[in-house]
């Protein structure tokens, strides 16, 4: 996306965070190593890295202009690198908001919505 559309032309929302800690139980494999380790006794392991536990449809959301829609779909072909089942769905909503495209434009002209970061909320009197 950055290569074709530019770094300011899209918002990428990653919906999962790597809170799950991966651990490793190091085992020695040289001669005489049998005196230094106890196999699976107390094999809790030391932290090696982190990962995210992901459900279907939980990974990424991209917001961009319609002109860059093809670039976004091409960038999301990285779905083949993730295990499991992924789909690319083009939303009918305006960006990350809960409003449809026509409603968003209408509400914006009537000053009935207020910008709220990457989102928009209805104007409260």
Secondary structure, DSSP 8 states (H G I E B T S, - for coil): -TTTT-TTSEEEEE-----EEEEE-----STTGGGT--TTTT---EEEEEE----TT-SEEEEE-GGGHHHHHHHGGGGGGSSS-------SBSTTSSSBHHHHHHHHHTT-EEEETTEEEE---
